[in-house]
């Protein structure tokens, strides 16, 4: 059995490649959502390119390797190739859907969710450990947006504090785990497995799609039925809604007016 994936991507700014990445192999799909970088000299775009390539290569070369091992080794290789040190590197979420023997495996590191449709319903799988920390700057930004303060200087001032506020919790027990330069993070990824016979399809999203789609009533069932043109039209619709209807994020508080948007719809053939 192989994986068939329909993909749509829309960078937050155009033209531009953005900082989301998708890689597709015969048995796996990888989705990354790069986070804001540092002054280490390596761009987020370079980091996610390198990490995505290492991940899909590892998944193709060893279809049975534990997913946490795949992620740990790929983070370590990326850090080595790009000469990165923990705490001074770009970072990224990692989501993987893989078919292995009689199971469909899902890995999550960071808040890029995967929806799994099966015979008894649908599961939304996500890693919410960062959000659950309740960091003051994150909560304050969302409150300001919800009350109509928009993306002015006050927003930017608080946003600049967020990396410093998160830093003591990144890749630490009791904090949150993310792909960066510490290979140990991969061992703390969340992994789920389903019998292949019970899985109908999966939808992988980055958070630039997930929140707006839910807010606008776009269901995963809707996305699962669309071809690639339909998926791209959905991303365009969300982007236009953000620009025209909710430019200051008062209807749907979000850290950026526009974020990179990626959808991967997966079926097993």
SVG drawing of the C-alpha trace seen along z (x, -y; Angstrom):
<svg xmlns="http://www.w3.org/2000/svg" viewBox="-19 -52 48 57">
<polyline fill="none" stroke="black" stroke-width="0.4" points="0.0,0.0 1.3,-3.5 0.3,-7.0 -1.4,-9.4 -1.3,-13.1 -3.0,-16.2 -1.1,-19.3 -1.8,-23.1 0.5,-25.8 0.2,-29.5 3.0,-31.7 1.9,-34.5 3.5,-37.0 3.8,-36.7 6.1,-36.3 8.0,-34.2 8.6,-30.6 7.4,-31.0 8.5,-28.8 6.1,-25.8 7.5,-22.7 5.9,-19.5 7.8,-16.3 6.1,-13.2 7.5,-9.7 6.0,-6.4 5.0,-5.6 5.0,-8.9 4.2,-12.7 6.1,-15.3 4.7,-18.8 6.8,-21.5 5.9,-24.9 9.0,-27.0 9.0,-29.4 10.7,-32.8 14.5,-32.5 17.4,-33.9 20.5,-35.9 22.5,-32.7 23.0,-33.5 20.8,-30.6 17.4,-31.5 14.2,-29.6 13.8,-28.8 17.2,-27.1 16.5,-25.2 13.1,-23.8 14.5,-22.8 17.4,-20.9 15.2,-19.2 12.5,-18.2 15.0,-16.6 16.6,-14.6 13.2,-13.5 11.9,-12.2 15.2,-10.5 15.2,-8.7 11.6,-7.6 12.2,-6.3 15.4,-4.5 14.0,-2.7 10.2,-2.3 10.0,-0.6 12.2,-2.9 10.4,-4.4 9.2,-7.9 10.8,-9.5 14.1,-8.0 13.7,-9.4 13.0,-12.9 15.8,-12.8 18.4,-11.8 17.1,-14.3 17.3,-17.2 20.9,-16.1 21.9,-15.9 20.4,-19.3 22.1,-20.9 25.4,-19.4 25.1,-20.4 24.1,-23.9 26.5,-24.3 23.7,-25.1 23.7,-25.1 20.7,-24.6 19.1,-27.9 20.6,-29.7 18.8,-28.2 15.6,-28.4 12.9,-26.0 9.9,-24.2 7.0,-22.0 7.1,-18.5 4.1,-16.4 4.4,-13.0 1.8,-10.5 3.3,-7.2 1.9,-3.9 3.8,-0.9 2.8,2.7 -0.7,2.8 -0.7,-0.6 -0.9,-4.3 1.4,-6.2 1.1,-9.9 3.9,-11.9 3.4,-15.5 6.1,-17.9 4.6,-21.3 1.1,-22.7 0.6,-21.6 -2.5,-19.3 -3.3,-16.1 -6.9,-15.0 -7.5,-11.2 -10.9,-10.0 -11.7,-6.5 -14.8,-4.2 -16.0,-5.5 -15.4,-9.2 -12.5,-11.7 -9.6,-12.6 -7.9,-15.9 -4.3,-15.2 -2.1,-18.1 0.7,-19.0 -0.5,-21.8 2.3,-21.8 3.4,-25.4 -0.2,-26.8 -0.8,-25.0 2.1,-26.8 -0.2,-29.9 2.7,-32.4 1.7,-35.9 2.7,-37.6 0.8,-35.0 -2.4,-35.5 -2.0,-39.3 -1.6,-39.5 -4.7,-37.4 -6.8,-39.5 -5.6,-42.8 -6.6,-41.5 -10.0,-40.2 -10.8,-43.7 -9.9,-45.5 -6.4,-46.8 -5.0,-45.3 -1.5,-45.0 -0.1,-48.4 3.1,-49.3 1.7,-47.8 1.2,-44.4 4.8,-44.5 6.2,-45.4 4.6,-42.5 5.4,-40.1 9.1,-40.9 9.0,-39.6 7.5,-36.3 10.8,-34.5 12.5,-35.5 9.5,-34.4 9.4,-31.0 13.2,-30.4 13.4,-28.9 10.7,-26.4 11.9,-25.3 13.0,-21.7 12.9,-21.3 11.0,-18.8 7.8,-20.5 8.0,-22.9 7.5,-22.2 9.4,-20.4 10.1,-21.6 12.5,-20.8 15.5,-23.1 19.1,-22.0 18.7,-19.5 18.1,-16.0 16.5,-15.0 13.4,-16.9 12.5,-14.1 12.2,-11.6 9.5,-13.7 7.2,-13.9 3.7,-12.5 3.0,-9.4 -0.3,-7.7 -1.0,-4.5 -4.2,-3.2 -4.9,0.0 -4.7,-0.7 -8.0,1.0 -9.8,-1.5 -8.3,-4.7 -10.3,-6.5 -8.1,-9.5 -5.9,-12.1 -5.6,-15.9 -2.4,-17.6 -2.5,-21.4 -0.3,-24.1 -1.8,-26.5 -2.2,-29.2 -5.0,-27.1 -6.3,-25.3 -7.8,-28.2 -9.3,-30.1 -10.8,-27.0 -12.5,-26.2 -13.7,-29.8 -15.1,-29.9 -16.9,-26.5 -14.6,-24.7 -14.7,-21.1 -12.1,-18.4 -14.6,-16.4 -14.8,-19.4 -11.1,-19.4 -10.8,-15.7 -13.1,-15.8 -11.3,-18.6 -8.7,-18.2 -5.5,-20.3 -7.2,-23.2 -10.0,-23.2 -7.6,-23.1 -5.7,-26.1 -9.0,-28.0 -9.7,-27.3 -6.4,-28.8 -7.1,-31.9 -10.5,-32.2 -9.0,-32.2 -6.3,-34.7 -8.9,-37.1 -11.1,-36.8 -8.2,-37.7 -7.4,-40.7 -10.8,-42.0 -13.0,-41.0 -10.7,-40.6 -7.6,-42.6 -7.0,-43.4 -7.9,-39.9 -10.7,-41.0 -13.0,-38.2 -10.3,-35.6 -7.3,-36.6 -4.1,-35.4 -0.5,-36.4 0.0,-37.3 -2.4,-38.9 -1.4,-36.3 0.6,-33.1 1.9,-30.6 -0.8,-28.1 -0.4,-24.4 -2.8,-21.5 -2.0,-17.9 -4.9,-15.5 -3.7,-11.8 -5.4,-8.7 -4.0,-5.1 -4.0,-3.3"/>
</svg>
